[in-house]
Every structure is written in structure tokens, then in C-alpha cells.
Amino acid sequence: DVDRVTVYRDLAEVRRIQASEGVERALVSLKEAIGLGPECGLFVSADRLPEPTRMPCRSEVVAAALARRGELIQAGAFAQLACLEIDAQRATLRLRAETFAIAADIHAIAVPPDVRNGEYRPGGIPPEMPAMLVGSQTQRIDHAHWLSLRAAAVADKTRNLIVLAVEDAFLRWEEASLKAAVARKAADRGEKLAENLSKDFAGGAKVRVEDVISAQVLAAQGRAQYFEFLHQQILALADLERMTAGGFCAGLTAALPPTSSKTEPNKDDKNNGAAPGVTRSRYVEIPR
């Protein structure tokens, strides 16, 4: 029994080391993602996982994403410009005519590639518009017409990909919510069983110590499974908030208080190199 418990303890220590190192890597990645330099620290409030109470509606989150996503607005504007390009080519008789693409880089935003290695993630259609069309007026108009049809297909594909991503996040949230509810009941029953067996063992009842340990391990596994499903539920809600560009509020954290626009003179300007009247913050605290 002592050897078995020692093995369990060593395995738990391995997982603890993995978790602590994962926290450090996540903080480093988060600091880079939000634009903090290496001289600035990042502190996340240590708290329990919030239990979400928001219930997203599938049709509402899809509508919010279609109304607020910048990719769809850009694709629609590109399709409108491609339609206007037909009239622009009709207005000249030259054999070479410039297009609106000569003044902008239409490939500045990368299109996500297609992924099918066990996970289906369709890619988008890249826009196409040359900087100059060559040929007679009829040839240039026909070419601009086909480019306009492609631009319309780009807008439709962008819309479909946004809807697919939002619906996938909603279904992940729905699945995690159902699993979390069942896992929570199982964890509560497991903890109650372990508590009753512990009381019976302490009271001198005919209960083996192996049964008590097994019940405690079962309760811990049930609680860990519940936290895993709760974590998946929180991630799905955060994805919905991101994919709808803030149209859906997950309510995972409280709103940050407004910051004052006034600046106080920094007493340590000479030591830390900050400009006069600007306070350099070395640690940024964010809620979980």
C-alpha cells in the first residue's frame, strides 16, 4: 500500500511540474500576444475557474458575427470594387488599362490554408485582381467580369467560413455544457461516497482501507473530469466572443475599471528611464 501510494504521489508530482511549466509558457505567449515587452511582467489573478451562466443562442451569435466581422466587410467591399472595375474598363479604349489593384496590395491579408489531417478546416479563396488588364475593350470587359464573379465567390466563401467557425464553437460549447453538468453530478456523488466510507472507516465499521482509497481516487477523477469539461466550456464561450467581434459577451470576467487620463510625475524617472510625467508599469494584472 505504501509503495502504491508513493507511485501515485510521484505521478502527481510529474503532472504538477507539467502544469507549472505550462503556466509559465502560457504567460510568455500571452505577454507577446498583447504587445508587452520582455521588461514587463504579467500577473494573472489566481482564482477558481468561473462557472459560466450565459446561454448563447445559435442564430444570434451567427447574426452577430456576420454583422461585425471585418473579414466579411472587406470581402464585400472588394466585390463591389470588382463590379465597378467593369465600368472602368468600359470607359477607355486603350489596349492597356490600369485597375484599382495598382494602388493597393490585395494579398496583404493571408488567407488561411485548407487543413484535412484528421480535422476538417476548409481554407478561403484568395482574391484576384491584376494591376493592369491588356487587350481590346471587349476582352478587358470580359476579363473584369470574370474577376468580379471570383470576387463575389470570395465574399460568399468568407461568409460561409465565418458561419462554420461560429457554429462549430457553439456546438463545442453545447457539448461541453452537457458533459460538465453530468460530470458535476458524478463528482458530487463520488465525493459523498468517499466521505461516507471515510466516516465508516473512522467509526470502526467493516470497511477496508483499499475501498476508502479507491473511493477518494474515484472522487478526485470525477472532479478533475468536471474541471476539464468546464475548461472546454469556457474556451468555447471565449471563442464565441472573439468570433462575433464582441457581439456576444461571455461574461467570464468583470469589466475593468476605467483608467484616468491624468498622469502623475514619476519619482524614479532617472532610474528607470521613463519620460517625465509618464509612469512606467513593470507589472500588468489581468483577471482570469
N, C-alpha and C positions, 0 to 999 in steps of 0.2 A: 504493500500500500504506500509506503514511504517513497519507494522508487517510482511508482506510478505518478504520485503527486509531484515528485521532483521533475519528471518528464513534462508533465502539464505546465509546471511553472517555467521551465526553460523554453517551451514552445510559446508561452505567453510573453516571455521576455523578448523573443525574436520578433513577435508582432508589435510589441511596444517600440522596439528600436525602429522597425519599418515605419510605424506611424509617425514617430518624432522626426525622422529624416524626411518623410513625405511632407510634413508641415513646413519644414524649412525650404524645401524645393518649391512648394506652392507659394510661399510668401515671396521668394525671389522672383518667380514668374509673374506674380500679381504686381509686384513693385515695378517691373519693367513694363507691364501692360498698361499701367495707369500713368506712366511717364515719370516715375521718381528716379532720381539719380542714385548712384551707389553710396553717396554720403548720407542719404536719408533713410531712416529706419521705418519699418511698417509694423504696426501692432494691431492684431485682431482680437477683439474682446473675447475672452474665454467664457463661453456660455453654452447652455444646452441647445440642442437643435430645436428650432421653433416648430411648433405643430401648426401647419397651415390651416387657415379657416376659409380662405377664398375658394369659391367654386366657379371655375371658368366655364363659360358657355361656348360650345364649339363654333356656332355660327357667329357669335360676337367677336371672338378672337380672330377668326378668319377675316371678318369685315374690317376690324381694326388694323390688321396687317396690310390688307390691300389699300387702305386709305392713308397709311402713314409711312410705308416703306419707301426709302429713297430710290432703291433699285428700280422699282416699278415706275416711279415718276420719271427717272432718267430714260428708261426704255420707251415710255410713251412719248417723251419729248423727241427722242431720236426718230421714232416712227413718223411723227409729224414733220420733222425736218426732211426726212426722206421723201415724203409726199410733196413737199414744197420744192424739192430738187427737180421733180419732173417739170414743173412750170418754169423753173430757172433754166433748164436745158432747152426748153421750147422757145425761150426769149432770145436765143442767139443762133446765128448761122455759121459760126466758126467750126472748124474741124477739131479744135481742142478747146474744151471749156472746163474751167475750174469748178469744184464742188465745195460745199461748206466744210468738208473734211480737211481742206488745206489749212484752215485756221485753228484746228483742234486735233488732239490725239484721241481718237475714238477707242483706242485699245489701252487707255491709261488704267482702267479698272479691269483686273484679271477676272476671267470667267472661271468658276470652279470646275475642275475636271470631273469626268464620269468615273465612278467607283463601283465595281461589281465583284469584289473579292470577299464574298460572304455577306456583304452589306450593300444593299442597293441604294446608291446615291446618284441620281442622274445629274449630268452636267448641263450647263447652259449653252445656248447658241451664241457664239461671238458675233458682234455687229460687223458689218462690212460696208465700206464706202470709200472708194479710191479718191485721191486728191484731185484727179482730173479724169474726165471722160473724153475719149477720142472717137471720131467718126462723124458721119453725117448727122443732120439734126434728127432724122428718124431713128438712126441707130443709137444715138445718145439718149433719146427719149425712152426707147425700149429698154436700154440698159438701166436707166434710172427707175423705170417701172419695176423691173425685177429686183432691184436693190430695195425698193420701197416694200415689196412683198416680203423680202427677207427681214426687213426692219420690223414689220408687223408680226412676223413669226417670232422674232426675238422678244417682243413685248408679251406675246401670248405665252411663250416658254417661261419667261421671268415670272409672270403671274402664276402659272401652274406650279413652278418650283416653290414659290412663297407659300401657296396654299398647301402643298405637300409637306413642307417643313413644319408649318403651324399645326396641321392635323396630326402629324407624327408626334409632335411634342404633347399635344392634347391627349392622344391615346396612351402615350407613356405615362402621363400624369394619372389618367384614369386607371391604368393597370396598377401603378404603384399605390394609389389610394386604396384600391380594393385589397391589395396584398397587405398593406400596412394595417388596415382595420382587422383583418383576420389574424395577422401576426401579433397584434397587440393583445387580442383575447387569449391567444395561445401563451404569450409571455406572462400574462396575469395568472392564468391557470397554473403554469409551471412554477411561478414564484409562490403561489399559495400552497401547492403540493410540497415544495421544498420546505416551506415554513412549517407545515403540519408535521412532516416527517422529522424535522429537527426538534420540534417540541415533544413528539412522542419518544424520540431517542433520548432526549434530556430527562424525560419523566420516567425512564426505565421500562418503556414498552419493548416488545419483541420486534425491534427494528434494527436491521443490520446497518453498519456504518457505510457499506458499499451502496445501499439504497439511498442513504442520505446524500452521499457524494454524487451519485448518478442524478438524483433529483435536482441538486444545485447546478450541476453541469447542464442539464436539460433546460432549466430556467434561464441560465446565462445564454445558452444558444438561442432560445426563443427571443430574449430581449435584444440580442445582437442582430437577429434576423429582422426584428421590428425596426431597429435603427437603420438598417440597410435599406429597407423599403421606404422609410421616412426620408432618408437622404435622396433616394431616387425621385420621390415626390417633390422635394424642394428643388432639385435640379430641373425637373420638368417645368415647374412654375417659373423658375428664373429664365428658362429658355423661352417660355411664352411671353414673358415681359420684354425680353430682348427682341424676339421676332416680331412683336407688334409695335416696336419702337416706342414703348411706354404706353401704348393704348390700353393694355391690361396691367393693372398693378397687383403684383403677387402679395404685397403686404408682409413680406418676410422680415423687414426691419422698420423701425420707426424713422420718420423723416428727420434729417439732420437739421439742427437749428441754423437760422440764417447768420451769416458772418457779417461783422461790422466792416464798413468800408474805410474806417479810420485806422491809421497806423500809428503806433507808438514808437518813439525813438528807442533804438536798441542800445543797451548799455555796453554790450560786448562787440560793437561793430569792428573795433580794431583787432579783436582776437579771431573772430570767425569770418571776416572778410565780407560781411554783408554791407550793402549800401546804406547810407544814413536814412533813417525813417522806415526801414524795412526790417522786419523780424524774421530771421531765418529759422524755420522749424525743422528740427532734426528727426522728429518722430511724428508720424501721422497715425491717428487712431480711427479705426472704422468699426462699425458694428458688424456682427456676424450676419 
